[in-house]
Amino acid sequence: MELVRRAAAGDDDAFRALVRRVHPRLRRWALARTGDADAADEAVQETLIRMHRGLAGFSGDSALGSWLYRILANVTVDLHRADTRRPTIREETVGEPAHAGEESDPVRSIHAARMADAVQDFFETLPPRQREIVELVDLEGIPAVDVARRLDLAPGHAA
């Protein structure tokens, strides 16, 4: 890709254009991996820094998206290790109305809290690789075949 080549050669305009192109996808991935907007922003920022530092060494053997996803995955692991508090699904969803302008129903909030706790508890029991696959397929909506290719898995293992 010409943009990557120019950015790797030090073209600041090309790098800015590349960042504009990849930022939305990185943000979605980071939000799915962290469950927290602030942590996602931090992960994206660090991923972009690492991308900038590593572009000259990017060989193009894999797709740029796969390379960036691997960087982001490593960044989120590093950030998680540095910050022992992991946001939970419950923190993100409980108490929020289901639709904008809808009044909060206490029974619905209790039910949502219980469901969020159950989902979070189950999600936390999954091995890291399975959590990653769930995030990509179920939260990000990436087809299982693409996830398998990105993670170097046999297609049947990412479903």
DRENPA-3360 file (N, C-alpha, C; in nm, 2 decimals, always signed):
BEGIN
1 = MELVRRAA = +0.08/-0.12/+0.00/+0.00/+0.00/+0.00/+0.09/+0.12/+0.00 ~ +0.06/+0.21/-0.09/+0.14/+0.33/-0.11/+0.15/+0.42/+0.01 ~ +0.03/+0.44/+0.07/+0.03/+0.52/+0.19/+0.12/+0.47/+0.30 ~ +0.12/+0.34/+0.33/+0.21/+0.29/+0.43/+0.35/+0.31/+0.39 ~ +0.39/+0.29/+0.27/+0.52/+0.30/+0.22/+0.57/+0.45/+0.24 ~ +0.48/+0.54/+0.20/+0.52/+0.68/+0.22/+0.53/+0.72/+0.37 ~ +0.44/+0.67/+0.45/+0.44/+0.70/+0.59/+0.57/+0.64/+0.66 ~ +0.61/+0.52/+0.61/+0.73/+0.46/+0.67/+0.85/+0.53/+0.63;
9 = AGDDDAFR = +0.85/+0.60/+0.51/+0.96/+0.68/+0.46/+0.97/+0.82/+0.53 ~ +0.87/+0.85/+0.62/+0.88/+0.97/+0.69/+0.79/+1.08/+0.64 ~ +0.70/+1.05/+0.55/+0.60/+1.15/+0.50/+0.50/+1.17/+0.60 ~ +0.50/+1.29/+0.67/+0.41/+1.32/+0.78/+0.26/+1.33/+0.73 ~ +0.24/+1.38/+0.61/+0.11/+1.39/+0.56/+0.05/+1.25/+0.53 ~ +0.13/+1.16/+0.48/+0.09/+1.02/+0.46/+0.06/+0.95/+0.60 ~ +0.14/+0.98/+0.70/+0.12/+0.92/+0.83/-0.02/+0.97/+0.88 ~ -0.04/+1.10/+0.87/-0.17/+1.16/+0.92/-0.29/+1.09/+0.85;
17 = ALVRRVHP = -0.27/+1.08/+0.72/-0.38/+1.01/+0.64/-0.40/+0.87/+0.69 ~ -0.29/+0.80/+0.71/-0.30/+0.66/+0.76/-0.37/+0.65/+0.89 ~ -0.33/+0.74/+0.98/-0.40/+0.75/+1.12/-0.55/+0.77/+1.10 ~ -0.59/+0.87/+1.02/-0.73/+0.89/+0.99/-0.80/+0.77/+0.94 ~ -0.73/+0.69/+0.86/-0.79/+0.57/+0.80/-0.81/+0.46/+0.90 ~ -0.71/+0.44/+0.99/-0.72/+0.32/+1.08/-0.78/+0.35/+1.22 ~ -0.78/+0.48/+1.25/-0.83/+0.52/+1.39/-0.96/+0.46/+1.43 ~ -1.07/+0.48/+1.34/-1.20/+0.43/+1.38/-1.20/+0.28/+1.41;
25 = RLRRWALA = -1.14/+0.20/+1.33/-1.13/+0.06/+1.35/-1.05/+0.03/+1.48 ~ -0.94/+0.09/+1.50/-0.86/+0.07/+1.62/-0.95/+0.10/+1.75 ~ -1.02/+0.21/+1.74/-1.10/+0.26/+1.85/-1.21/+0.15/+1.89 ~ -1.28/+0.10/+1.78/-1.38/-0.01/+1.81/-1.31/-0.13/+1.87 ~ -1.20/-0.17/+1.82/-1.13/-0.29/+1.87/-1.09/-0.27/+2.01 ~ -1.04/-0.15/+2.04/-0.99/-0.12/+2.18/-1.11/-0.11/+2.27 ~ -1.22/-0.05/+2.23/-1.33/-0.05/+2.32/-1.39/-0.19/+2.35 ~ -1.39/-0.27/+2.25/-1.43/-0.41/+2.27/-1.34/-0.49/+2.36;
33 = RTGDADAA = -1.21/-0.46/+2.35/-1.11/-0.53/+2.44/-1.11/-0.48/+2.58 ~ -1.13/-0.35/+2.60/-1.12/-0.29/+2.73/-1.25/-0.27/+2.80 ~ -1.36/-0.24/+2.73/-1.49/-0.21/+2.79/-1.49/-0.08/+2.85 ~ -1.40/+0.01/+2.82/-1.39/+0.14/+2.89/-1.34/+0.24/+2.78 ~ -1.41/+0.35/+2.77/-1.38/+0.45/+2.67/-1.24/+0.51/+2.69 ~ -1.21/+0.55/+2.82/-1.08/+0.61/+2.85/-0.97/+0.51/+2.82 ~ -0.98/+0.39/+2.87/-0.88/+0.28/+2.84/-0.86/+0.26/+2.69 ~ -0.98/+0.26/+2.62/-0.97/+0.24/+2.47/-0.89/+0.35/+2.41;
41 = DEAVQETL = -0.91/+0.47/+2.45/-0.84/+0.59/+2.39/-0.69/+0.57/+2.42 ~ -0.66/+0.53/+2.54/-0.52/+0.52/+2.58/-0.45/+0.40/+2.50 ~ -0.53/+0.30/+2.48/-0.48/+0.18/+2.40/-0.45/+0.22/+2.25 ~ -0.55/+0.30/+2.20/-0.53/+0.35/+2.06/-0.41/+0.44/+2.05 ~ -0.40/+0.53/+2.14/-0.28/+0.62/+2.13/-0.15/+0.54/+2.14 ~ -0.14/+0.45/+2.23/-0.02/+0.37/+2.24/+0.00/+0.28/+2.11 ~ -0.11/+0.23/+2.06/-0.10/+0.15/+1.93/-0.05/+0.24/+1.82 ~ -0.10/+0.36/+1.81/-0.05/+0.45/+1.70/+0.10/+0.49/+1.72;
49 = IRMHRGLA = +0.14/+0.51/+1.84/+0.28/+0.53/+1.87/+0.37/+0.41/+1.82 ~ +0.32/+0.29/+1.86/+0.40/+0.17/+1.82/+0.39/+0.15/+1.67 ~ +0.28/+0.19/+1.61/+0.27/+0.18/+1.46/+0.37/+0.27/+1.40 ~ +0.38/+0.39/+1.45/+0.48/+0.49/+1.39/+0.62/+0.44/+1.41 ~ +0.65/+0.39/+1.52/+0.79/+0.34/+1.55/+0.82/+0.22/+1.46 ~ +0.72/+0.13/+1.43/+0.74/+0.01/+1.36/+0.71/+0.01/+1.22 ~ +0.66/+0.11/+1.16/+0.62/+0.11/+1.02/+0.73/+0.08/+0.93 ~ +0.85/+0.13/+0.96/+0.97/+0.10/+0.87/+1.00/-0.05/+0.86;
57 = GFSGDSAL = +0.96/-0.12/+0.97/+0.99/-0.26/+0.97/+0.87/-0.35/+0.93 ~ +0.76/-0.28/+0.90/+0.64/-0.36/+0.85/+0.66/-0.41/+0.71 ~ +0.67/-0.54/+0.70/+0.71/-0.60/+0.57/+0.59/-0.62/+0.47 ~ +0.47/-0.61/+0.52/+0.36/-0.63/+0.44/+0.32/-0.78/+0.41 ~ +0.39/-0.87/+0.49/+0.36/-1.01/+0.48/+0.22/-1.04/+0.52 ~ +0.17/-0.96/+0.61/+0.03/-0.97/+0.66/-0.04/-0.84/+0.62 ~ -0.17/-0.84/+0.64/-0.25/-0.72/+0.61/-0.22/-0.62/+0.72 ~ -0.23/-0.49/+0.68/-0.20/-0.39/+0.78/-0.30/-0.40/+0.90;
65 = GSWLYRIL = -0.42/-0.43/+0.88/-0.52/-0.45/+0.98/-0.48/-0.56/+1.08 ~ -0.43/-0.67/+1.03/-0.38/-0.78/+1.12/-0.27/-0.74/+1.20 ~ -0.17/-0.67/+1.14/-0.06/-0.62/+1.21/-0.10/-0.52/+1.32 ~ -0.19/-0.43/+1.29/-0.23/-0.33/+1.39/-0.31/-0.40/+1.50 ~ -0.39/-0.50/+1.46/-0.47/-0.57/+1.57/-0.38/-0.64/+1.67 ~ -0.27/-0.70/+1.62/-0.18/-0.77/+1.70/-0.11/-0.67/+1.80 ~ -0.07/-0.55/+1.74/-0.01/-0.44/+1.83/-0.11/-0.40/+1.93 ~ -0.24/-0.38/+1.89/-0.34/-0.33/+1.99/-0.36/-0.44/+2.09;
73 = ANVTVDLH = -0.37/-0.57/+2.05/-0.39/-0.67/+2.15/-0.27/-0.67/+2.25 ~ -0.15/-0.66/+2.21/-0.04/-0.65/+2.30/-0.05/-0.53/+2.39 ~ -0.09/-0.41/+2.33/-0.10/-0.29/+2.41/-0.21/-0.31/+2.52 ~ -0.32/-0.37/+2.49/-0.43/-0.38/+2.59/-0.38/-0.48/+2.70 ~ -0.31/-0.58/+2.67/-0.25/-0.67/+2.77/-0.16/-0.59/+2.86 ~ -0.07/-0.51/+2.80/+0.02/-0.44/+2.88/-0.05/-0.34/+2.97 ~ -0.15/-0.27/+2.92/-0.22/-0.17/+3.00/-0.30/-0.24/+3.11 ~ -0.35/-0.36/+3.08/-0.43/-0.44/+3.18/-0.34/-0.48/+3.29;
81 = RADTRRPT = -0.22/-0.52/+3.26/-0.12/-0.55/+3.36/-0.08/-0.43/+3.45 ~ -0.07/-0.32/+3.38/-0.04/-0.20/+3.46/-0.15/-0.14/+3.54 ~ -0.27/-0.17/+3.51/-0.39/-0.12/+3.58/-0.47/-0.24/+3.62 ~ -0.46/-0.28/+3.75/-0.53/-0.40/+3.79/-0.68/-0.39/+3.79 ~ -0.73/-0.28/+3.79/-0.88/-0.26/+3.78/-0.93/-0.28/+3.64 ~ -1.01/-0.38/+3.62/-1.06/-0.40/+3.48/-1.21/-0.36/+3.48 ~ -1.25/-0.27/+3.40/-1.39/-0.23/+3.39/-1.48/-0.35/+3.36 ~ -1.59/-0.35/+3.41/-1.68/-0.46/+3.39/-1.80/-0.42/+3.30;
89 = IREETVGE = -1.86/-0.52/+3.24/-1.98/-0.49/+3.16/-2.08/-0.42/+3.25 ~ -2.10/-0.46/+3.37/-2.19/-0.40/+3.46/-2.17/-0.25/+3.48 ~ -2.05/-0.21/+3.49/-2.02/-0.07/+3.51/-2.06/+0.01/+3.38 ~ -2.06/-0.05/+3.27/-2.09/+0.02/+3.15/-2.24/+0.03/+3.12 ~ -2.32/-0.07/+3.17/-2.46/-0.08/+3.13/-2.56/-0.06/+3.24 ~ -2.53/-0.08/+3.36/-2.63/-0.08/+3.47/-2.68/+0.07/+3.49 ~ -2.81/+0.09/+3.50/-2.86/+0.22/+3.53/-2.88/+0.31/+3.41 ~ -2.83/+0.26/+3.30/-2.86/+0.34/+3.18/-2.99/+0.30/+3.11;
97 = PAHAGEES = -3.07/+0.39/+3.07/-3.19/+0.36/+3.00/-3.16/+0.28/+2.87 ~ -3.25/+0.19/+2.84/-3.23/+0.11/+2.71/-3.23/+0.20/+2.59 ~ -3.31/+0.31/+2.59/-3.33/+0.40/+2.48/-3.32/+0.54/+2.53 ~ -3.26/+0.63/+2.45/-3.25/+0.77/+2.49/-3.38/+0.82/+2.53 ~ -3.39/+0.90/+2.64/-3.51/+0.96/+2.68/-3.60/+0.87/+2.76 ~ -3.57/+0.74/+2.77/-3.65/+0.64/+2.84/-3.62/+0.65/+2.99 ~ -3.73/+0.66/+3.07/-3.71/+0.66/+3.22/-3.65/+0.53/+3.27 ~ -3.56/+0.54/+3.37/-3.50/+0.42/+3.42/-3.60/+0.35/+3.51;
105 = DPVRSIHA = -3.61/+0.22/+3.48/-3.71/+0.13/+3.56/-3.62/+0.05/+3.66 ~ -3.65/+0.07/+3.79/-3.57/+0.00/+3.89/-3.56/-0.15/+3.87 ~ -3.68/-0.21/+3.83/-3.68/-0.36/+3.81/-3.59/-0.39/+3.69 ~ -3.60/-0.32/+3.59/-3.52/-0.34/+3.47/-3.37/-0.32/+3.50 ~ -3.34/-0.22/+3.58/-3.20/-0.20/+3.63/-3.14/-0.32/+3.70 ~ -3.22/-0.37/+3.80/-3.18/-0.49/+3.87/-3.16/-0.61/+3.78 ~ -3.25/-0.63/+3.69/-3.24/-0.74/+3.60/-3.11/-0.72/+3.51 ~ -3.09/-0.60/+3.46/-2.98/-0.57/+3.38/-2.85/-0.59/+3.46;
113 = ARMADAVQ = -2.85/-0.55/+3.58/-2.73/-0.57/+3.67/-2.70/-0.72/+3.68 ~ -2.80/-0.80/+3.71/-2.78/-0.94/+3.73/-2.73/-1.01/+3.60 ~ -2.79/-0.97/+3.49/-2.75/-1.02/+3.36/-2.61/-0.98/+3.32 ~ -2.58/-0.86/+3.35/-2.44/-0.81/+3.32/-2.34/-0.88/+3.41 ~ -2.37/-0.90/+3.53/-2.28/-0.98/+3.62/-2.26/-1.12/+3.57 ~ -2.37/-1.19/+3.53/-2.36/-1.32/+3.48/-2.27/-1.33/+3.35 ~ -2.30/-1.24/+3.26/-2.22/-1.24/+3.14/-2.07/-1.21/+3.17 ~ -2.05/-1.11/+3.25/-1.91/-1.07/+3.29/-1.84/-1.19/+3.36;
121 = DFFETLPP = -1.91/-1.25/+3.45/-1.85/-1.37/+3.52/-1.81/-1.48/+3.42 ~ -1.91/-1.51/+3.33/-1.88/-1.61/+3.23/-1.76/-1.57/+3.14 ~ -1.77/-1.44/+3.09/-1.66/-1.39/+3.00/-1.53/-1.40/+3.07 ~ -1.52/-1.37/+3.20/-1.39/-1.37/+3.27/-1.34/-1.51/+3.28 ~ -1.42/-1.62/+3.28/-1.37/-1.75/+3.29/-1.31/-1.81/+3.16 ~ -1.34/-1.74/+3.05/-1.28/-1.78/+2.92/-1.13/-1.76/+2.92 ~ -1.06/-1.85/+2.85/-0.92/-1.82/+2.83/-0.90/-1.70/+2.74 ~ -0.79/-1.63/+2.75/-0.77/-1.51/+2.68/-0.80/-1.52/+2.53;
129 = RQREIVEL = -0.75/-1.63/+2.47/-0.77/-1.64/+2.32/-0.92/-1.65/+2.29 ~ -1.00/-1.72/+2.37/-1.14/-1.73/+2.35/-1.21/-1.60/+2.37 ~ -1.17/-1.52/+2.47/-1.22/-1.39/+2.49/-1.20/-1.30/+2.37 ~ -1.08/-1.31/+2.32/-1.04/-1.23/+2.20/-1.13/-1.27/+2.08 ~ -1.16/-1.40/+2.06/-1.25/-1.44/+1.95/-1.39/-1.39/+1.97 ~ -1.44/-1.40/+2.10/-1.57/-1.35/+2.13/-1.58/-1.20/+2.10 ~ -1.48/-1.13/+2.14/-1.48/-0.98/+2.11/-1.49/-0.95/+1.96 ~ -1.41/-1.02/+1.89/-1.40/-1.00/+1.74/-1.53/-1.04/+1.67;
137 = VDLEGIPA = -1.57/-1.16/+1.70/-1.69/-1.21/+1.63/-1.82/-1.15/+1.68 ~ -1.84/-1.16/+1.81/-1.97/-1.12/+1.86/-1.98/-0.97/+1.89 ~ -1.88/-0.90/+1.93/-1.89/-0.76/+1.96/-1.85/-0.67/+1.84 ~ -1.75/-0.71/+1.77/-1.70/-0.64/+1.66/-1.78/-0.67/+1.53 ~ -1.83/-0.80/+1.52/-1.91/-0.84/+1.41/-1.82/-0.88/+1.29 ~ -1.70/-0.92/+1.32/-1.61/-0.96/+1.21/-1.65/-1.11/+1.18 ~ -1.66/-1.15/+1.06/-1.69/-1.29/+1.02/-1.59/-1.38/+1.08 ~ -1.63/-1.50/+1.13/-1.54/-1.60/+1.19/-1.43/-1.64/+1.10;
145 = VDVARRLD = -1.45/-1.65/+0.97/-1.35/-1.69/+0.88/-1.24/-1.58/+0.88 ~ -1.28/-1.45/+0.88/-1.18/-1.35/+0.88/-1.10/-1.34/+1.02 ~ -1.17/-1.37/+1.13/-1.11/-1.38/+1.26/-1.01/-1.49/+1.26 ~ -1.05/-1.60/+1.21/-0.96/-1.72/+1.20/-0.83/-1.69/+1.12 ~ -0.85/-1.62/+1.01/-0.73/-1.58/+0.93/-0.64/-1.49/+1.00 ~ -0.70/-1.39/+1.07/-0.63/-1.29/+1.14/-0.55/-1.35/+1.26 ~ -0.61/-1.45/+1.32/-0.54/-1.51/+1.44/-0.47/-1.63/+1.41 ~ -0.46/-1.66/+1.28/-0.39/-1.79/+1.23/-0.45/-1.91/+1.29;
153 = LAPGHAA = -0.58/-1.92/+1.29/-0.65/-2.04/+1.33/-0.72/-2.11/+1.22 ~ -0.75/-2.24/+1.24/-0.83/-2.31/+1.14/-0.97/-2.25/+1.14 ~ -1.04/-2.22/+1.03/-1.17/-2.15/+1.03/-1.27/-2.21/+1.13 ~ -1.27/-2.34/+1.15/-1.37/-2.39/+1.24/-1.35/-2.36/+1.39 ~ -1.23/-2.31/+1.42/-1.19/-2.28/+1.56/-1.23/-2.14/+1.60 ~ -1.27/-2.05/+1.51/-1.31/-1.92/+1.54/-1.46/-1.90/+1.55 ~ -1.54/-2.00/+1.53/-1.68/-1.99/+1.54/-1.73/-2.01/+1.68;
% end
